[in-house]
C-alpha cells in the first residue's frame, strides 16, 4: 500500500514522497500524481479510444497483444486502428454484403432467405444407416 509522507499538503515546491510497495525505494510523486519522468501526453484516455474505435477493436488488439504471453505491452493507438482496419471492417463488409444480397434475393424470389445449413437441418430426418460393407 502506498504511503504519502510530507509535512503538509503537497505543493509545486514541495512534492510528496510516496513509498511504493515492492519497489524498494522512495519516489517523488508530483501534485497531479505523475512521477518526474511521466508525460501528460503519454497517458491516453481509454474512453476516447473506446469512443473512436469501439470496444471490439480494443478487445481484439489486446487479445493479439504481448500481454497474453505475459510480456510487456507498449500500447499504441495505431495498433487499435490497425485491428479495426484489417480485421473488423472486412468482417463487417462481408456481413453487410450477405444481408444486402439476402434482402435482394427475398424481393426477387418472393420467399424467405434461409441459409443452406438451416435447410439441411430441417430436411434431415433420422435415417437408418446400412451396415458397413466389409
N, CA, C and O atoms as CSV, one atom per row, in Angstrom:
chain,resi,resn,atom,element,x,y,z
A,1,UNK,N,N,0.836,-1.166,0.000
A,1,UNK,CA,C,0.000,0.000,0.000
A,1,UNK,C,C,0.884,1.234,0.000
A,1,UNK,O,O,1.873,1.279,0.732
A,2,UNK,N,N,0.550,2.240,-0.807
A,2,UNK,CA,C,1.357,3.452,-0.873
A,2,UNK,C,C,1.096,4.324,0.341
A,2,UNK,O,O,-0.045,4.488,0.773
A,3,UNK,N,N,2.157,4.876,0.879
A,3,UNK,CA,C,2.037,5.808,1.983
A,3,UNK,C,C,2.644,7.129,1.568
A,3,UNK,O,O,3.793,7.176,1.127
A,4,UNK,N,N,1.894,8.191,1.702
A,4,UNK,CA,C,2.424,9.514,1.395
A,4,UNK,C,C,2.945,10.132,2.683
A,4,UNK,O,O,2.246,10.142,3.696
A,5,UNK,N,N,4.153,10.640,2.649
A,5,UNK,CA,C,4.747,11.283,3.816
A,5,UNK,C,C,5.160,12.687,3.433
A,5,UNK,O,O,5.969,12.870,2.523
A,6,UNK,N,N,4.626,13.663,4.102
A,6,UNK,CA,C,5.027,15.054,3.886
A,6,UNK,C,C,4.667,15.851,5.119
A,6,UNK,O,O,3.901,15.407,5.974
A,7,UNK,N,N,5.235,17.029,5.189
A,7,UNK,CA,C,4.996,17.899,6.326
A,7,UNK,C,C,3.701,18.677,6.165
A,7,UNK,O,O,3.360,19.471,7.042
A,8,UNK,N,N,2.998,18.485,5.123
A,8,UNK,CA,C,1.751,19.188,4.853
A,8,UNK,C,C,1.251,18.793,3.483
A,8,UNK,O,O,1.778,17.863,2.873
A,9,UNK,N,N,0.241,19.489,2.992
A,9,UNK,CA,C,-0.261,19.146,1.664
A,9,UNK,C,C,0.797,19.424,0.602
A,9,UNK,O,O,1.571,20.373,0.737
A,10,UNK,N,N,0.842,18.603,-0.459
A,10,UNK,CA,C,1.862,18.816,-1.480
A,10,UNK,C,C,1.613,20.108,-2.243
A,10,UNK,O,O,0.471,20.484,-2.507
A,11,UNK,N,N,2.682,20.762,-2.585
A,11,UNK,CA,C,2.648,21.984,-3.393
A,11,UNK,C,C,3.660,21.794,-4.506
A,11,UNK,O,O,4.453,20.854,-4.456
A,12,UNK,N,N,3.657,22.669,-5.521
A,12,UNK,CA,C,4.653,22.521,-6.589
A,12,UNK,C,C,6.085,22.592,-6.041
A,12,UNK,O,O,6.978,21.937,-6.578
A,13,UNK,N,N,6.314,23.375,-4.986
A,13,UNK,CA,C,7.654,23.490,-4.419
A,13,UNK,C,C,7.982,22.305,-3.507
A,13,UNK,O,O,9.155,22.012,-3.277
A,14,UNK,N,N,6.964,21.624,-2.989
A,14,UNK,CA,C,7.192,20.527,-2.050
A,14,UNK,C,C,6.331,19.323,-2.458
A,14,UNK,O,O,5.237,19.141,-1.924
A,15,UNK,N,N,6.822,18.491,-3.410
A,15,UNK,CA,C,6.047,17.306,-3.770
A,15,UNK,C,C,6.066,16.300,-2.633
A,15,UNK,O,O,6.993,16.288,-1.824
A,16,UNK,N,N,5.065,15.474,-2.570
A,16,UNK,CA,C,5.023,14.481,-1.503
A,16,UNK,C,C,5.903,13.295,-1.887
A,16,UNK,O,O,6.136,13.031,-3.067
A,17,UNK,N,N,6.381,12.595,-0.881
A,17,UNK,CA,C,7.168,11.385,-1.103
A,17,UNK,C,C,6.264,10.194,-0.872
A,17,UNK,O,O,5.518,10.154,0.107
A,18,UNK,N,N,6.326,9.236,-1.757
A,18,UNK,CA,C,5.477,8.059,-1.631
A,18,UNK,C,C,6.340,6.814,-1.530
A,18,UNK,O,O,7.369,6.702,-2.197
A,19,UNK,N,N,5.914,5.887,-0.696
A,19,UNK,CA,C,6.583,4.599,-0.612
A,19,UNK,C,C,5.750,3.637,-1.449
A,19,UNK,O,O,4.577,3.393,-1.166
A,20,UNK,N,N,6.370,3.110,-2.464
A,20,UNK,CA,C,5.664,2.218,-3.372
A,20,UNK,C,C,6.054,0.791,-3.007
A,20,UNK,O,O,7.240,0.461,-3.016
A,21,UNK,N,N,5.086,-0.059,-2.687
A,21,UNK,CA,C,5.420,-1.414,-2.264
A,21,UNK,C,C,6.080,-2.212,-3.379
A,21,UNK,O,O,5.724,-2.083,-4.550
A,22,UNK,N,N,7.028,-3.022,-3.001
A,22,UNK,CA,C,7.721,-3.859,-3.951
A,22,UNK,C,C,8.749,-3.112,-4.760
A,22,UNK,O,O,9.501,-3.723,-5.520
A,23,UNK,N,N,8.799,-1.819,-4.616
A,23,UNK,CA,C,9.720,-1.017,-5.397
A,23,UNK,C,C,11.069,-0.929,-4.694
A,23,UNK,O,O,12.110,-0.927,-5.351
A,24,UNK,N,N,11.061,-0.857,-3.374
A,24,UNK,CA,C,12.301,-0.830,-2.621
A,24,UNK,C,C,12.921,0.543,-2.488
A,24,UNK,O,O,13.980,0.681,-1.875
A,25,UNK,N,N,12.300,1.547,-3.036
A,25,UNK,CA,C,12.825,2.901,-2.874
A,25,UNK,C,C,11.685,3.899,-2.862
A,25,UNK,O,O,10.562,3.601,-3.268
A,26,UNK,N,N,12.004,5.091,-2.386
A,26,UNK,CA,C,11.000,6.149,-2.375
A,26,UNK,C,C,11.074,6.881,-3.707
A,26,UNK,O,O,12.159,7.096,-4.247
A,27,UNK,N,N,9.939,7.254,-4.223
A,27,UNK,CA,C,9.942,8.012,-5.468
A,27,UNK,C,C,9.153,9.296,-5.270
A,27,UNK,O,O,8.223,9.352,-4.466
A,28,UNK,N,N,9.530,10.306,-6.000
A,28,UNK,CA,C,8.829,11.578,-5.916
A,28,UNK,C,C,7.578,11.512,-6.772
A,28,UNK,O,O,7.619,11.082,-7.924
A,29,UNK,N,N,6.478,11.939,-6.198
A,29,UNK,CA,C,5.208,11.988,-6.913
A,29,UNK,C,C,4.749,13.433,-6.903
A,29,UNK,O,O,4.656,14.058,-5.847
A,30,UNK,N,N,4.462,13.962,-8.088
A,30,UNK,CA,C,4.069,15.365,-8.164
A,30,UNK,C,C,2.621,15.534,-7.715
A,30,UNK,O,O,1.921,14.567,-7.415
A,31,UNK,N,N,2.205,16.778,-7.680
A,31,UNK,CA,C,0.867,17.101,-7.202
A,31,UNK,C,C,-0.223,16.425,-8.026
A,31,UNK,O,O,-1.261,16.044,-7.483
A,32,UNK,N,N,-0.001,16.271,-9.326
A,32,UNK,CA,C,-1.001,15.654,-10.187
A,32,UNK,C,C,-0.970,14.136,-10.136
A,32,UNK,O,O,-1.810,13.478,-10.751
A,33,UNK,N,N,-0.008,13.570,-9.408
A,33,UNK,CA,C,0.077,12.121,-9.298
A,33,UNK,C,C,1.069,11.511,-10.263
A,33,UNK,O,O,1.324,10.308,-10.199
A,34,UNK,N,N,1.641,12.310,-11.161
A,34,UNK,CA,C,2.598,11.785,-12.124
A,34,UNK,C,C,4.006,11.887,-11.569
A,34,UNK,O,O,4.324,12.826,-10.839
A,35,UNK,N,N,4.834,10.942,-11.907
A,35,UNK,CA,C,6.225,10.963,-11.480
A,35,UNK,C,C,7.023,11.925,-12.325
A,35,UNK,O,O,6.484,12.500,-13.271
A,36,UNK,N,N,8.303,12.120,-12.011
A,36,UNK,CA,C,9.104,13.088,-12.737
A,36,UNK,C,C,9.308,12.741,-14.209
A,36,UNK,O,O,9.435,13.646,-15.033
A,37,UNK,N,N,9.343,11.456,-14.562
A,37,UNK,CA,C,9.557,11.078,-15.955
A,37,UNK,C,C,8.277,10.908,-16.739
A,37,UNK,O,O,8.324,10.689,-17.949
A,38,UNK,N,N,7.147,11.001,-16.088
A,38,UNK,CA,C,5.871,10.795,-16.774
A,38,UNK,C,C,5.489,12.034,-17.560
A,38,UNK,O,O,5.707,13.164,-17.121
A,39,UNK,N,N,4.925,11.803,-18.714
A,39,UNK,CA,C,4.479,12.904,-19.549
A,39,UNK,C,C,2.964,12.861,-19.652
A,39,UNK,O,O,2.373,11.787,-19.768
A,40,UNK,N,N,2.352,14.001,-19.609
A,40,UNK,CA,C,0.895,14.054,-19.719
A,40,UNK,C,C,0.450,13.611,-21.108
A,40,UNK,O,O,-0.657,13.100,-21.277
A,41,UNK,N,N,1.322,13.811,-22.111
A,41,UNK,CA,C,0.968,13.424,-23.469
A,41,UNK,C,C,1.003,11.909,-23.649
A,41,UNK,O,O,0.332,11.376,-24.534
A,42,UNK,N,N,1.780,11.208,-22.817
A,42,UNK,CA,C,1.898,9.756,-22.948
A,42,UNK,C,C,0.652,9.034,-22.431
A,42,UNK,O,O,0.351,7.931,-22.888
A,43,UNK,N,N,-0.059,9.624,-21.508
A,43,UNK,CA,C,-1.252,8.995,-20.951
A,43,UNK,C,C,-2.412,9.158,-21.929
A,43,UNK,O,O,-2.693,10.262,-22.395
A,44,UNK,N,N,-3.078,8.049,-22.233
A,44,UNK,CA,C,-4.202,8.090,-23.162
A,44,UNK,C,C,-5.472,7.748,-22.413
A,44,UNK,O,O,-5.502,6.807,-21.620
A,45,UNK,N,N,-6.496,8.495,-22.658
A,45,UNK,CA,C,-7.774,8.268,-22.000
A,45,UNK,C,C,-8.477,7.082,-22.669
A,45,UNK,O,O,-8.761,7.133,-23.866
A,46,UNK,N,N,-8.761,6.014,-21.910
A,46,UNK,CA,C,-9.387,4.842,-22.523
A,46,UNK,C,C,-10.762,5.125,-23.112
A,46,UNK,O,O,-11.153,4.496,-24.096
A,47,UNK,N,N,-11.496,6.057,-22.528
A,47,UNK,CA,C,-12.832,6.338,-23.068
A,47,UNK,C,C,-12.746,6.967,-24.454
A,47,UNK,O,O,-13.633,6.755,-25.281
A,48,UNK,N,N,-11.697,7.734,-24.720
A,48,UNK,CA,C,-11.521,8.311,-26.057
A,48,UNK,C,C,-11.275,7.216,-27.087
A,48,UNK,O,O,-11.816,7.256,-28.192
A,49,UNK,N,N,-10.454,6.239,-26.713
A,49,UNK,CA,C,-10.160,5.132,-27.630
A,49,UNK,C,C,-11.419,4.307,-27.873
A,49,UNK,O,O,-11.686,3.907,-29.006
A,50,UNK,N,N,-12.193,4.049,-26.821
A,50,UNK,CA,C,-13.436,3.292,-26.977
A,50,UNK,C,C,-14.431,4.046,-27.841
A,50,UNK,O,O,-15.098,3.447,-28.685
A,51,UNK,N,N,-14.539,5.359,-27.642
A,51,UNK,CA,C,-15.477,6.149,-28.442
A,51,UNK,C,C,-15.053,6.204,-29.909
A,51,UNK,O,O,-15.895,6.195,-30.807
A,52,UNK,N,N,-13.743,6.262,-30.141
A,52,UNK,CA,C,-13.255,6.412,-31.513
A,52,UNK,C,C,-13.252,5.096,-32.284
A,52,UNK,O,O,-13.674,5.056,-33.440
A,53,UNK,N,N,-12.779,4.016,-31.654
A,53,UNK,CA,C,-12.600,2.752,-32.373
A,53,UNK,C,C,-13.583,1.664,-31.966
A,53,UNK,O,O,-13.813,0.739,-32.745
A,54,UNK,N,N,-14.166,1.738,-30.782
A,54,UNK,CA,C,-15.111,0.734,-30.319
A,54,UNK,C,C,-14.455,-0.309,-29.430
A,54,UNK,O,O,-13.244,-0.522,-29.486
A,55,UNK,N,N,-15.268,-0.949,-28.616
A,55,UNK,CA,C,-14.766,-1.927,-27.645
A,55,UNK,C,C,-14.264,-3.193,-28.327
A,55,UNK,O,O,-13.293,-3.792,-27.865
A,56,UNK,N,N,-14.903,-3.611,-29.413
A,56,UNK,CA,C,-14.484,-4.851,-30.076
A,56,UNK,C,C,-13.088,-4.717,-30.675
A,56,UNK,O,O,-12.291,-5.651,-30.585
A,57,UNK,N,N,-12.779,-3.571,-31.288
A,57,UNK,CA,C,-11.441,-3.368,-31.842
A,57,UNK,C,C,-10.395,-3.365,-30.729
A,57,UNK,O,O,-9.307,-3.915,-30.901
A,58,UNK,N,N,-10.715,-2.753,-29.596
A,58,UNK,CA,C,-9.779,-2.748,-28.468
A,58,UNK,C,C,-9.595,-4.161,-27.922
A,58,UNK,O,O,-8.471,-4.553,-27.606
A,59,UNK,N,N,-10.663,-4.925,-27.806
A,59,UNK,CA,C,-10.559,-6.316,-27.325
A,59,UNK,C,C,-9.679,-7.152,-28.248
A,59,UNK,O,O,-8.804,-7.877,-27.776
A,60,UNK,N,N,-9.902,-7.059,-29.557
A,60,UNK,CA,C,-9.090,-7.831,-30.499
A,60,UNK,C,C,-7.625,-7.413,-30.446
A,60,UNK,O,O,-6.734,-8.253,-30.571
A,61,UNK,N,N,-7.373,-6.121,-30.259
A,61,UNK,CA,C,-5.989,-5.644,-30.126
A,61,UNK,C,C,-5.339,-6.259,-28.895
A,61,UNK,O,O,-4.198,-6.717,-28.960
A,62,UNK,N,N,-6.049,-6.273,-27.782
A,62,UNK,CA,C,-5.481,-6.817,-26.547
A,62,UNK,C,C,-5.347,-8.336,-26.599
A,62,UNK,O,O,-4.413,-8.891,-26.020
A,63,UNK,N,N,-6.262,-9.013,-27.283
A,63,UNK,CA,C,-6.161,-10.470,-27.407
A,63,UNK,C,C,-4.915,-10.861,-28.197
A,63,UNK,O,O,-4.300,-11.891,-27.919
A,64,UNK,N,N,-4.547,-10.055,-29.165
A,64,UNK,CA,C,-3.391,-10.351,-30.005
A,64,UNK,C,C,-2.136,-9.615,-29.528
A,64,UNK,O,O,-1.165,-9.520,-30.278
A,65,UNK,N,N,-2.135,-9.101,-28.317
A,65,UNK,CA,C,-1.011,-8.305,-27.812
A,65,UNK,C,C,-0.052,-9.171,-27.003
A,65,UNK,O,O,-0.374,-10.314,-26.677
A,66,UNK,N,N,1.121,-8.636,-26.677
A,66,UNK,CA,C,2.079,-9.372,-25.852
A,66,UNK,C,C,1.584,-9.641,-24.432
A,66,UNK,O,O,2.153,-10.488,-23.744
A,67,UNK,N,N,0.551,-8.954,-23.977
A,67,UNK,CA,C,0.027,-9.164,-22.627
A,67,UNK,C,C,-0.442,-10.603,-22.457
A,67,UNK,O,O,-0.303,-11.177,-21.377
A,68,UNK,N,N,-0.995,-11.186,-23.511
A,68,UNK,CA,C,-1.495,-12.553,-23.451
A,68,UNK,C,C,-0.354,-13.530,-23.182
A,68,UNK,O,O,-0.548,-14.573,-22.557
A,69,UNK,N,N,0.835,-13.177,-23.663
A,69,UNK,CA,C,2.009,-14.031,-23.445
A,69,UNK,C,C,2.814,-13.584,-22.233
A,69,UNK,O,O,3.974,-13.970,-22.088
A,70,UNK,N,N,2.218,-12.774,-21.361
A,70,UNK,CA,C,2.843,-12.260,-20.133
A,70,UNK,C,C,4.099,-11.456,-20.430
A,70,UNK,O,O,5.083,-11.527,-19.693
A,71,UNK,N,N,4.057,-10.685,-21.519
A,71,UNK,CA,C,5.151,-9.793,-21.864
A,71,UNK,C,C,4.686,-8.356,-21.699
A,71,UNK,O,O,3.502,-8.096,-21.485
A,72,UNK,N,N,5.613,-7.440,-21.798
A,72,UNK,CA,C,5.299,-6.025,-21.633
A,72,UNK,C,C,4.534,-5.501,-22.840
A,72,UNK,O,O,4.872,-5.794,-23.987
A,73,UNK,N,N,3.508,-4.730,-22.560
A,73,UNK,CA,C,2.703,-4.132,-23.624
A,73,UNK,C,C,3.086,-2.677,-23.782
A,73,UNK,O,O,3.052,-1.911,-22.818
A,74,UNK,N,N,3.447,-2.296,-24.983
A,74,UNK,CA,C,3.628,-0.885,-25.309
A,74,UNK,C,C,2.398,-0.495,-26.129
A,74,UNK,O,O,2.371,-0.641,-27.351
A,75,UNK,N,N,1.390,0.001,-25.426
A,75,UNK,CA,C,0.106,0.292,-26.053
A,75,UNK,C,C,0.270,1.392,-27.081
A,75,UNK,O,O,0.856,2.441,-26.812
A,76,UNK,N,N,-0.263,1.128,-28.272
A,76,UNK,CA,C,-0.237,2.123,-29.331
A,76,UNK,C,C,-1.638,2.286,-29.906
A,76,UNK,O,O,-2.306,1.310,-30.248
A,77,UNK,N,N,-2.054,3.504,-30.002
A,77,UNK,CA,C,-3.365,3.818,-30.564
A,77,UNK,C,C,-3.448,3.340,-32.021
A,77,UNK,O,O,-4.511,2.932,-32.490
A,78,UNK,N,N,-2.316,3.396,-32.727
A,78,UNK,CA,C,-2.274,2.956,-34.120
A,78,UNK,C,C,-2.547,1.456,-34.229
A,78,UNK,O,O,-3.084,0.994,-35.236
A,79,UNK,N,N,-2.180,0.700,-33.196
A,79,UNK,CA,C,-2.447,-0.736,-33.198
A,79,UNK,C,C,-3.937,-1.035,-33.167
A,79,UNK,O,O,-4.405,-1.952,-33.842
A,80,UNK,N,N,-4.678,-0.271,-32.391
A,80,UNK,CA,C,-6.134,-0.455,-32.329
A,80,UNK,C,C,-6.749,-0.076,-33.675
A,80,UNK,O,O,-7.656,-0.753,-34.160
A,81,UNK,N,N,-6.254,1.007,-34.274
A,81,UNK,CA,C,-6.745,1.415,-35.593
A,81,UNK,C,C,-6.447,0.336,-36.632
A,81,UNK,O,O,-7.279,0.055,-37.495
A,82,UNK,N,N,-5.264,-0.266,-36.549
A,82,UNK,CA,C,-4.878,-1.316,-37.482
A,82,UNK,C,C,-5.807,-2.528,-37.376
A,82,UNK,O,O,-6.191,-3.106,-38.393
A,83,UNK,N,N,-6.167,-2.916,-36.149
A,83,UNK,CA,C,-7.108,-4.030,-35.962
A,83,UNK,C,C,-8.464,-3.671,-36.553
A,83,UNK,O,O,-9.106,-4.504,-37.193
A,84,UNK,N,N,-8.896,-2.448,-36.345
A,84,UNK,CA,C,-10.180,-2.009,-36.893
A,84,UNK,C,C,-10.157,-2.077,-38.416
A,84,UNK,O,O,-11.100,-2.562,-39.041
A,85,UNK,N,N,-9.074,-1.587,-39.004
A,85,UNK,CA,C,-8.970,-1.524,-40.463
A,85,UNK,C,C,-8.767,-2.906,-41.087
A,85,UNK,O,O,-9.385,-3.218,-42.105
A,86,UNK,N,N,-7.913,-3.734,-40.489
A,86,UNK,CA,C,-7.545,-5.002,-41.109
A,86,UNK,C,C,-8.458,-6.171,-40.743
A,86,UNK,O,O,-8.509,-7.157,-41.479
A,87,UNK,N,N,-9.178,-6.083,-39.625
A,87,UNK,CA,C,-9.992,-7.208,-39.171
A,87,UNK,C,C,-11.477,-6.856,-39.130
A,87,UNK,O,O,-12.295,-7.514,-39.771
A,88,UNK,N,N,-11.820,-5.818,-38.374
A,88,UNK,CA,C,-13.230,-5.506,-38.130
A,88,UNK,C,C,-13.961,-5.040,-39.393
A,88,UNK,O,O,-15.070,-5.501,-39.666
A,89,UNK,N,N,-13.362,-4.143,-40.155
A,89,UNK,CA,C,-14.051,-3.638,-41.347
A,89,UNK,C,C,-14.273,-4.716,-42.406
A,89,UNK,O,O,-15.361,-4.760,-42.980
A,90,UNK,N,N,-13.298,-5.594,-42.699
A,90,UNK,CA,C,-13.606,-6.674,-43.648
A,90,UNK,C,C,-14.720,-7.605,-43.157
A,90,UNK,O,O,-15.555,-8.035,-43.952
A,91,UNK,N,N,-14.740,-7.920,-41.849
A,91,UNK,CA,C,-15.836,-8.741,-41.320
A,91,UNK,C,C,-17.171,-8.048,-41.508
A,91,UNK,O,O,-18.141,-8.665,-41.948
A,92,UNK,N,N,-17.223,-6.761,-41.175
A,92,UNK,CA,C,-18.469,-6.011,-41.289
A,92,UNK,C,C,-18.912,-5.913,-42.748
A,92,UNK,O,O,-20.098,-6.050,-43.047
A,93,UNK,N,N,-17.966,-5.678,-43.652
A,93,UNK,CA,C,-18.323,-5.578,-45.072
A,93,UNK,C,C,-18.847,-6.899,-45.609
A,93,UNK,O,O,-19.789,-6.907,-46.401
A,94,UNK,N,N,-18.258,-8.017,-45.198
A,94,UNK,CA,C,-18.759,-9.328,-45.635
A,94,UNK,C,C,-20.171,-9.576,-45.103
A,94,UNK,O,O,-21.027,-10.082,-45.828
A,95,UNK,N,N,-20.413,-9.224,-43.852
A,95,UNK,CA,C,-21.748,-9.385,-43.264
A,95,UNK,C,C,-22.768,-8.511,-43.995
A,95,UNK,O,O,-23.863,-8.964,-44.326
A,96,UNK,N,N,-22.396,-7.259,-44.241
A,96,UNK,CA,C,-23.303,-6.338,-44.923
A,96,UNK,C,C,-23.616,-6.820,-46.348
A,96,UNK,O,O,-24.748,-6.705,-46.817
A,97,UNK,N,N,-22.592,-7.364,-47.027
A,97,UNK,CA,C,-22.794,-7.914,-48.368
A,97,UNK,C,C,-23.785,-9.067,-48.333
A,97,UNK,O,O,-24.660,-9.153,-49.194
A,98,UNK,N,N,-23.659,-9.957,-47.348
A,98,UNK,CA,C,-24.582,-11.088,-47.215
A,98,UNK,C,C,-26.011,-10.606,-46.977
A,98,UNK,O,O,-26.945,-11.088,-47.617
A,99,UNK,N,N,-26.181,-9.667,-46.069
A,99,UNK,CA,C,-27.524,-9.180,-45.740
A,99,UNK,C,C,-28.161,-8.481,-46.940
A,99,UNK,O,O,-29.337,-8.700,-47.233
A,100,UNK,N,N,-27.394,-7.644,-47.634
A,100,UNK,CA,C,-27.942,-6.940,-48.793
A,100,UNK,C,C,-28.377,-7.918,-49.883
A,100,UNK,O,O,-29.438,-7.751,-50.485
A,101,UNK,N,N,-27.558,-8.937,-50.133
A,101,UNK,CA,C,-27.914,-9.904,-51.176
A,101,UNK,C,C,-29.058,-10.809,-50.742
A,101,UNK,O,O,-29.855,-11.229,-51.581
A,102,UNK,N,N,-29.158,-11.121,-49.454
A,102,UNK,CA,C,-30.288,-11.917,-48.965
A,102,UNK,C,C,-31.588,-11.124,-49.118
A,102,UNK,O,O,-32.607,-11.682,-49.523
A,103,UNK,N,N,-31.559,-9.831,-48.798
A,103,UNK,CA,C,-32.756,-8.994,-48.969
A,103,UNK,C,C,-33.133,-8.865,-50.437
A,103,UNK,O,O,-34.314,-8.900,-50.783
A,104,UNK,N,N,-32.120,-8.716,-51.312
A,104,UNK,CA,C,-32.395,-8.620,-52.740
A,104,UNK,C,C,-33.006,-9.922,-53.253
A,104,UNK,O,O,-33.949,-9.898,-54.045
A,105,UNK,N,N,-32.468,-11.061,-52.800
A,105,UNK,CA,C,-32.991,-12.358,-53.219
A,105,UNK,C,C,-34.431,-12.547,-52.749
A,105,UNK,O,O,-35.263,-13.051,-53.503
A,106,UNK,N,N,-34.733,-12.149,-51.514
A,106,UNK,CA,C,-36.100,-12.266,-50.990
A,106,UNK,C,C,-37.071,-11.433,-51.812
A,106,UNK,O,O,-38.191,-11.868,-52.082
A,107,UNK,N,N,-36.644,-10.227,-52.214
A,107,UNK,CA,C,-37.525,-9.356,-53.000
A,107,UNK,C,C,-37.782,-9.948,-54.386
A,107,UNK,O,O,-38.901,-9.869,-54.893
A,108,UNK,N,N,-36.760,-10.537,-54.997
A,108,UNK,CA,C,-36.917,-11.107,-56.341
A,108,UNK,C,C,-37.649,-12.446,-56.317
A,108,UNK,O,O,-38.490,-12.706,-57.177
A,109,UNK,N,N,-37.336,-13.292,-55.342
A,109,UNK,CA,C,-37.910,-14.646,-55.309
A,109,UNK,C,C,-39.258,-14.680,-54.602
A,109,UNK,O,O,-40.054,-15.590,-54.834
A,110,UNK,N,N,-39.521,-13.718,-53.758
A,110,UNK,CA,C,-40.781,-13.713,-53.026
A,110,UNK,C,C,-40.827,-14.754,-51.924
A,110,UNK,O,O,-41.909,-15.094,-51.444
A,111,UNK,N,N,-39.696,-15.257,-51.520
A,111,UNK,CA,C,-39.618,-16.262,-50.457
A,111,UNK,C,C,-38.592,-15.802,-49.416
A,111,UNK,O,O,-37.753,-14.938,-49.673
A,112,UNK,N,N,-38.692,-16.407,-48.246
A,112,UNK,CA,C,-37.775,-16.056,-47.158
A,112,UNK,C,C,-36.424,-16.704,-47.412
A,112,UNK,O,O,-36.354,-17.864,-47.818
A,113,UNK,N,N,-35.352,-15.960,-47.177
A,113,UNK,CA,C,-33.996,-16.482,-47.346
A,113,UNK,C,C,-33.642,-17.372,-46.162
A,113,UNK,O,O,-33.794,-16.977,-45.006
A,114,UNK,N,N,-33.170,-18.575,-46.462
A,114,UNK,CA,C,-32.696,-19.491,-45.428
A,114,UNK,C,C,-31.326,-19.999,-45.835
A,114,UNK,O,O,-31.154,-20.472,-46.958
A,115,UNK,N,N,-30.354,-19.912,-44.952
A,115,UNK,CA,C,-29.031,-20.456,-45.284
A,115,UNK,C,C,-29.110,-21.955,-45.535
A,115,UNK,O,O,-30.036,-22.613,-45.061
A,116,UNK,N,N,-28.161,-22.493,-46.264
A,116,UNK,CA,C,-28.169,-23.913,-46.603
A,116,UNK,C,C,-28.147,-24.799,-45.368
A,116,UNK,O,O,-28.816,-25.832,-45.352
A,117,UNK,N,N,-27.410,-24.435,-44.347
A,117,UNK,CA,C,-27.331,-25.262,-43.144
A,117,UNK,C,C,-28.683,-25.382,-42.466
A,117,UNK,O,O,-29.023,-26.453,-41.962
A,118,UNK,N,N,-29.463,-24.311,-42.442
A,118,UNK,CA,C,-30.778,-24.357,-41.805
A,118,UNK,C,C,-31.699,-25.275,-42.589
A,118,UNK,O,O,-32.468,-26.026,-41.989
A,119,UNK,N,N,-31.641,-25.235,-43.923
A,119,UNK,CA,C,-32.464,-26.109,-44.743
A,119,UNK,C,C,-32.043,-27.565,-44.592
A,119,UNK,O,O,-32.886,-28.462,-44.549
A,120,UNK,N,N,-30.751,-27.791,-44.515
A,120,UNK,CA,C,-30.250,-29.166,-44.391
A,120,UNK,C,C,-30.676,-29.768,-43.049
A,120,UNK,O,O,-31.044,-30.941,-42.985
A,121,UNK,N,N,-30.627,-28.975,-41.985
A,121,UNK,CA,C,-31.041,-29.467,-40.669
A,121,UNK,C,C,-32.534,-29.755,-40.629
A,121,UNK,O,O,-32.960,-30.750,-40.043
A,122,UNK,N,N,-33.324,-28.899,-41.243
A,122,UNK,CA,C,-34.774,-29.068,-41.216
A,122,UNK,C,C,-35.207,-30.281,-42.035
A,122,UNK,O,O,-36.142,-30.985,-41.652
A,123,UNK,N,N,-34.536,-30.527,-43.155
A,123,UNK,CA,C,-34.950,-31.634,-44.010
A,123,UNK,C,C,-34.325,-32.960,-43.589
A,123,UNK,O,O,-34.767,-34.019,-44.034
A,124,UNK,N,N,-33.322,-32.915,-42.754
A,124,UNK,CA,C,-32.664,-34.160,-42.342
A,124,UNK,C,C,-33.538,-34.895,-41.343
A,124,UNK,O,O,-33.831,-34.393,-40.258
A,125,UNK,N,N,-33.939,-36.069,-41.724
A,125,UNK,CA,C,-34.733,-36.913,-40.828
A,125,UNK,C,C,-33.812,-38.014,-40.316
A,125,UNK,O,O,-32.829,-38.361,-40.970
A,126,UNK,N,N,-34.129,-38.555,-39.160
A,126,UNK,CA,C,-33.296,-39.656,-38.676
A,126,UNK,C,C,-33.333,-40.805,-39.681
A,126,UNK,O,O,-34.404,-41.287,-40.049
A,127,UNK,N,N,-32.178,-41.227,-40.109
A,127,UNK,CA,C,-32.095,-42.293,-41.115
A,127,UNK,C,C,-31.468,-43.526,-40.492
A,127,UNK,O,O,-30.619,-43.439,-39.606
A,128,UNK,N,N,-31.895,-44.639,-40.965
A,128,UNK,CA,C,-31.311,-45.900,-40.535
A,128,UNK,C,C,-30.165,-46.164,-41.494
A,128,UNK,O,O,-30.370,-46.327,-42.697
A,129,UNK,N,N,-28.993,-46.204,-40.964
A,129,UNK,CA,C,-27.845,-46.419,-41.845
A,129,UNK,C,C,-27.652,-47.909,-42.096
A,129,UNK,O,O,-27.914,-48.754,-41.240
A,130,UNK,N,N,-27.194,-48.186,-43.277
A,130,UNK,CA,C,-26.940,-49.577,-43.639
A,130,UNK,C,C,-25.668,-50.040,-42.931
A,130,UNK,O,O,-24.824,-49.233,-42.541
A,131,UNK,N,N,-25.556,-51.328,-42.781
A,131,UNK,CA,C,-24.357,-51.892,-42.152
A,131,UNK,C,C,-23.168,-51.627,-43.068
A,131,UNK,O,O,-23.291,-51.711,-44.290
A,132,UNK,N,N,-22.041,-51.313,-42.492
A,132,UNK,CA,C,-20.867,-51.037,-43.342
A,132,UNK,C,C,-20.430,-52.292,-44.087
A,132,UNK,O,O,-20.496,-53.412,-43.579
A,133,UNK,N,N,-19.988,-52.057,-45.296
A,133,UNK,CA,C,-19.514,-53.177,-46.124
A,133,UNK,C,C,-18.103,-53.519,-45.712
A,133,UNK,O,O,-17.273,-52.643,-45.469
A,134,UNK,N,N,-17.855,-54.784,-45.639
A,134,UNK,CA,C,-16.521,-55.243,-45.238
A,134,UNK,C,C,-15.857,-55.920,-46.372
A,134,UNK,O,O,-14.723,-56.380,-46.238
